[in-house]
Amino acid sequence: MIADRRTLDSLRAQARQSRVVGDYGRAARLERQVAERAEALGRVGERTRALLWEGYSLRQAGEDDLALVALLQAASERAATADPADVFSALIAIVHISLDHKSAGFCRVVLDQGRRLLADLRRPWSAPLDFLEGELALRQGDFTAAWDWHSRAWAGWRDEYPRLTASTHLWALCRVAFRRRAMDELARLTETLVGLHPAQALEWQLVQRARLLDWRARRTLHPSDAAPVEPALDLLAATREGNRDFGARREALRVLALAGRWAEIDAALSRQPLENECFESVLLLGDLALGRVRAALGGPAVDDDYGELAHAGSAPSSMRVTERAAESHYRAALPLAEVEDERLETDWHGATVRERLWRIWI
């Protein structure tokens, strides 16, 4: 019995350390071993927690389907020996994944299920659900609602399990502040996030990403500020190891484009091309191509994603191929936008692409 306990404790410690350094694939394998050993020993609660962390680790490693298998097992556990906090956390993680793949209606059903579970348990764990409401609003392009939900979630945050990390909440607020062009709020939130000094690899990336967004917002007023090229390159390097980057690479590439570092962009894309079936990636490819046209014409860099306006100008014949490439990428993004709009019950993605096309045509 003591040997079994020591083995489980050792495996758990190794899994935790793997997550700290960003080796989520190894963490998932270790948690699977914990789940199997706990099941053999009849320890339902320990098995449920291991399944939860296996699912979390698999998601960070980019294995959503496998993550859902583990999380659904954990979320369906109703044994008295299972910690309700683990069951609730598994439900929250399922919604996180569903936001990327399922319909808005499905996400709302699971969110309602979470609210009912909290009512039955009489526990003060609403902050993660409010956070997810904000994430759904963000994906729908409703940045006012996203800000309200994320602010509510952060105000109700409790530093006790189950909860999302403080870094996760602050990063979400930074991202929405950027979309709302709330520069002062973004600066304040970024400073708060930096002050947390997170140790885990993924949370360190959130700090770096917030700094990049803060610079992108400030450069619209202070274009002479030095671009954070090295942090952007560091972020690219940190996301080349097989784990999901959740948009970090795209943000780094946008900073490099604004800094005119096209050689570094080409090198990064040759090592790891952007996904051609992902709306955000195809949109970015169009923005990069349009940015090259502006640079060749000697015009200022423009952050299309932030909503800066600039006349593209009439490209000389030598640049028409690049200009046509931008239009081609935007047109390829249109059907992807339609799929996302239908899934998320919005028109924001299509409107975004059409606005980009307008920038070429004027």
C-alpha positions in Angstrom: 0.0 0.0 0.0 2.8 2.4 0.9 4.7 1.4 -2.3 1.5 2.1 -4.4 1.1 5.6 -2.8 4.8 6.4 -3.4 4.5 5.4 -7.0 1.4 7.5 -7.6 3.0 10.5 -5.8 6.1 10.1 -7.9 4.2 10.0 -11.2 2.1 13.0 -10.2 5.2 15.0 -9.4 6.8 14.1 -12.7 3.7 15.2 -14.6 3.5 18.5 -12.7 7.2 19.2 -13.6 6.6 18.3 -17.2 3.8 20.9 -17.4 6.0 23.5 -15.8 8.5 23.2 -18.5 5.9 22.8 -21.3 6.3 19.1 -22.1 2.6 18.4 -22.2 2.9 15.2 -24.2 5.0 13.6 -21.5 2.7 15.0 -18.8 -0.3 13.4 -20.4 1.4 10.0 -20.6 2.3 10.2 -16.9 -1.2 11.1 -15.9 -2.5 8.2 -17.9 -0.3 5.9 -15.9 -1.7 7.5 -12.7 -5.3 6.9 -13.9 -4.6 3.3 -14.7 -2.9 2.6 -11.4 -5.6 4.4 -9.4 -8.3 2.4 -11.2 -6.6 -0.8 -10.5 -6.4 0.2 -6.8 -10.1 1.2 -6.7 -9.2 4.9 -6.0 -12.0 6.6 -7.9 -11.1 10.1 -6.8 -7.5 9.9 -7.8 -8.4 8.4 -11.1 -10.8 11.3 -11.8 -8.2 13.9 -11.0 -5.6 12.1 -13.2 -8.1 12.0 -16.1 -8.7 15.7 -15.6 -5.0 16.5 -15.8 -4.5 14.1 -18.7 -7.2 15.9 -20.6 -5.7 19.3 -19.8 -2.2 18.2 -20.9 -3.5 16.6 -24.1 -5.3 19.9 -25.0 -2.1 21.9 -24.5 -0.3 19.4 -26.7 -2.9 19.9 -29.5 -4.7 16.6 -29.1 -8.3 17.8 -28.7 -10.0 14.6 -29.6 -8.0 12.6 -27.1 -8.4 15.3 -24.5 -12.2 15.1 -24.8 -12.1 11.4 -24.2 -10.3 11.8 -20.9 -12.3 14.9 -19.8 -15.7 13.3 -20.6 -14.8 10.4 -18.4 -13.8 12.7 -15.6 -16.9 15.0 -16.0 -19.3 12.0 -15.9 -18.0 10.6 -12.6 -20.6 10.7 -9.9 -19.0 8.5 -7.3 -19.1 10.0 -3.8 -15.3 9.6 -3.6 -14.7 11.8 -6.6 -14.0 15.5 -5.8 -16.8 17.7 -7.2 -14.2 20.3 -8.0 -12.4 17.8 -10.3 -15.7 17.0 -12.0 -16.5 20.7 -12.4 -13.0 21.5 -13.8 -13.4 18.7 -16.4 -16.7 20.3 -17.5 -15.0 23.7 -17.8 -12.2 22.2 -19.9 -14.8 20.6 -22.2 -16.3 24.0 -22.9 -12.8 25.4 -23.6 -12.3 22.8 -26.4 -15.9 23.2 -27.6 -15.4 26.9 -28.2 -12.9 25.9 -31.0 -15.0 23.2 -32.5 -18.6 23.1 -31.5 -21.6 25.4 -32.2 -22.4 28.4 -30.0 -25.6 26.6 -29.0 -23.7 23.5 -27.9 -21.4 25.7 -25.8 -24.3 27.4 -24.1 -25.9 24.0 -23.3 -22.7 22.9 -21.5 -22.4 26.3 -19.8 -26.0 25.9 -18.5 -25.1 22.5 -17.3 -22.2 24.0 -15.4 -24.5 26.6 -13.8 -26.9 23.8 -12.7 -24.1 21.8 -11.3 -22.9 24.8 -9.2 -26.5 25.4 -8.0 -26.7 21.7 -6.9 -23.3 21.8 -5.2 -23.9 25.3 -3.7 -20.3 26.2 -4.4 -18.9 29.7 -5.3 -17.2 28.6 -8.5 -18.9 30.8 -11.1 -15.8 32.7 -12.2 -14.6 30.1 -14.8 -18.1 30.0 -16.3 -18.2 33.8 -16.6 -14.7 33.6 -18.2 -16.1 31.1 -20.8 -19.0 33.4 -21.5 -16.5 36.1 -22.3 -14.5 33.7 -24.5 -17.7 32.9 -26.5 -18.5 36.6 -26.9 -14.9 37.3 -28.0 -15.2 34.7 -30.7 -18.4 36.2 -31.9 -16.8 39.6 -32.2 -18.9 41.2 -29.4 -16.0 42.8 -27.6 -18.2 44.8 -25.2 -19.9 41.7 -23.9 -16.6 39.9 -23.8 -15.2 42.7 -21.6 -18.1 42.7 -19.3 -18.0 38.9 -18.8 -14.2 38.8 -18.4 -14.3 41.7 -15.9 -17.0 39.9 -13.9 -15.0 36.7 -14.0 -11.8 38.4 -12.7 -13.8 40.3 -10.0 -15.1 36.9 -8.8 -11.8 35.1 -9.0 -10.8 33.1 -5.9 -7.3 31.8 -5.4 -8.4 28.3 -4.6 -9.2 25.2 -6.5 -11.1 24.9 -8.8 -10.1 28.0 -10.7 -8.3 29.3 -13.8 -5.0 30.9 -13.1 -4.8 34.7 -12.5 -2.5 34.9 -15.6 -5.3 33.4 -17.7 -7.8 35.9 -16.5 -5.5 38.9 -17.0 -4.4 37.7 -20.4 -8.1 37.4 -21.5 -8.7 41.0 -20.4 -5.6 42.2 -22.2 -6.8 40.6 -25.4 -10.2 42.1 -25.2 -8.8 45.5 -24.3 -6.7 45.3 -27.4 -9.7 44.6 -29.5 -11.6 47.5 -27.9 -8.6 49.8 -28.5 -8.6 50.6 -24.8 -4.9 51.5 -24.7 -4.7 52.6 -21.1 -6.6 49.6 -19.8 -4.3 47.3 -21.8 -1.2 49.0 -20.4 -2.5 48.6 -16.8 -3.5 45.0 -17.3 -0.2 44.1 -18.9 1.7 45.7 -16.0 -0.4 43.6 -13.6 0.2 40.5 -15.5 4.0 41.0 -15.7 4.0 41.6 -12.0 2.7 38.0 -11.4 6.1 36.6 -12.6 4.5 33.2 -13.6 6.9 30.2 -13.6 5.1 27.9 -16.0 6.1 28.0 -19.6 2.5 28.6 -20.9 1.9 31.4 -18.5 5.3 33.0 -19.4 4.1 33.0 -23.0 0.9 34.9 -21.9 3.1 37.6 -20.4 5.1 37.9 -23.6 2.0 38.0 -25.7 0.5 40.8 -23.5 3.6 42.8 -24.0 3.4 42.4 -27.7 -0.2 43.6 -27.8 0.7 46.5 -25.6 3.4 47.6 -28.0 1.1 47.2 -31.0 -1.5 49.5 -29.4 1.1 52.1 -28.3 2.9 52.3 -31.7 -0.3 53.8 -33.2 0.5 56.9 -31.2 4.3 56.4 -30.8 5.6 54.8 -34.0 9.2 55.5 -33.1 9.1 53.2 -30.1 11.5 50.3 -30.6 9.8 47.1 -31.7 10.0 44.1 -29.4 11.7 42.0 -32.0 13.7 39.7 -29.7 10.6 38.9 -27.5 8.7 38.1 -30.7 11.5 35.8 -31.9 11.7 34.2 -28.5 8.0 33.5 -28.6 8.3 31.9 -32.1 11.1 29.7 -30.8 9.0 28.6 -27.8 6.2 27.5 -30.0 8.2 25.4 -32.4 8.2 22.3 -30.1 4.9 20.7 -31.1 2.7 22.1 -28.4 -0.3 24.2 -29.4 0.4 27.9 -29.5 -3.2 29.2 -29.2 -2.3 32.2 -31.4 1.1 33.1 -30.0 2.9 32.5 -33.4 0.4 34.7 -35.2 0.9 37.5 -32.7 4.7 37.3 -33.0 4.6 37.3 -36.8 2.4 40.4 -36.7 5.0 42.2 -34.6 7.8 41.2 -36.9 5.8 42.5 -39.9 5.2 45.8 -38.2 9.0 46.0 -37.6 9.7 45.2 -41.2 11.6 41.9 -40.4 10.5 40.1 -43.5 13.6 37.8 -43.6 12.7 36.5 -40.1 9.1 36.0 -41.1 10.1 34.0 -44.2 12.4 31.8 -42.1 9.7 31.2 -39.6 7.1 30.3 -42.2 9.6 28.0 -44.0 10.2 26.1 -40.8 6.6 25.9 -39.8 3.9 27.1 -42.3 0.7 28.5 -41.0 -2.3 26.2 -41.3 -4.2 26.8 -44.5 -7.5 25.6 -43.1 -7.5 28.0 -40.1 -9.4 31.3 -40.5 -7.0 33.3 -38.4 -3.9 32.0 -40.2 -5.2 32.5 -43.7 -6.3 36.1 -42.7 -2.8 36.7 -41.4 -1.3 35.5 -44.6 -3.3 38.1 -46.5 -2.2 40.8 -44.0 1.4 39.8 -44.4 1.2 40.0 -48.2 -0.5 43.4 -48.0 2.1 44.5 -45.6 4.9 43.6 -48.1 3.1 45.8 -50.7 3.0 48.8 -48.3 6.7 48.3 -47.4 7.7 48.1 -51.1 5.8 51.3 -51.7 7.7 53.0 -48.9 4.6 53.5 -46.9 4.2 53.1 -43.1 3.5 49.8 -41.5 -0.2 49.3 -40.7 -1.7 46.9 -38.1 -4.7 45.7 -39.9 -5.7 43.5 -36.9 -5.8 46.6 -34.7 -8.0 48.5 -37.2 -5.5 51.1 -38.4 -6.5 52.7 -41.6 -4.2 53.4 -44.5 -4.5 53.7 -48.2 -2.6 50.8 -49.8 -1.8 53.0 -52.8 -1.4 51.8 -56.4 1.2 49.1 -56.6 3.7 49.1 -59.5 3.6 46.2 -61.9 6.5 44.6 -60.0 4.4 44.4 -56.9 1.1 43.3 -58.5 1.8 39.6 -57.9 2.2 40.3 -54.1 -1.0 42.4 -54.1 -2.8 39.6 -55.9 -1.5 37.2 -53.4 -3.0 39.2 -50.6 -6.4 39.2 -52.3 -6.1 35.5 -53.0 -5.5 34.8 -49.3 -8.4 37.0 -48.3 -10.7 35.2 -50.7 -9.5 31.9 -49.4 -10.4 33.2 -45.9 -14.0 34.0 -46.9 -15.4 30.4 -46.9 -13.6 29.7 -43.6 -15.2 32.9 -42.2 -18.6 31.7 -43.3 -18.1 28.4 -41.5 -17.0 30.2 -38.3 -19.9 32.6 -38.5 -22.4 29.8 -38.9 -20.9 27.9 -36.0 -20.7 30.8 -33.7 -23.9 32.6 -34.7 -22.3 35.8 -35.8 -21.2 37.7 -38.9 -18.0 39.1 -37.5 -15.5 36.8 -39.4 -17.0 37.5 -42.8 -17.2 41.2 -42.1 -13.6 41.2 -41.1 -12.5 39.6 -44.4 -14.6 41.9 -46.5 -13.1 44.9 -44.8 -9.6 43.6 -45.6 -10.6 43.2 -49.3 -11.9 46.8 -49.3 -8.4 47.9 -48.2 -7.0 46.5 -51.4 -9.7 47.8 -53.7 -9.6 51.4 -52.5 
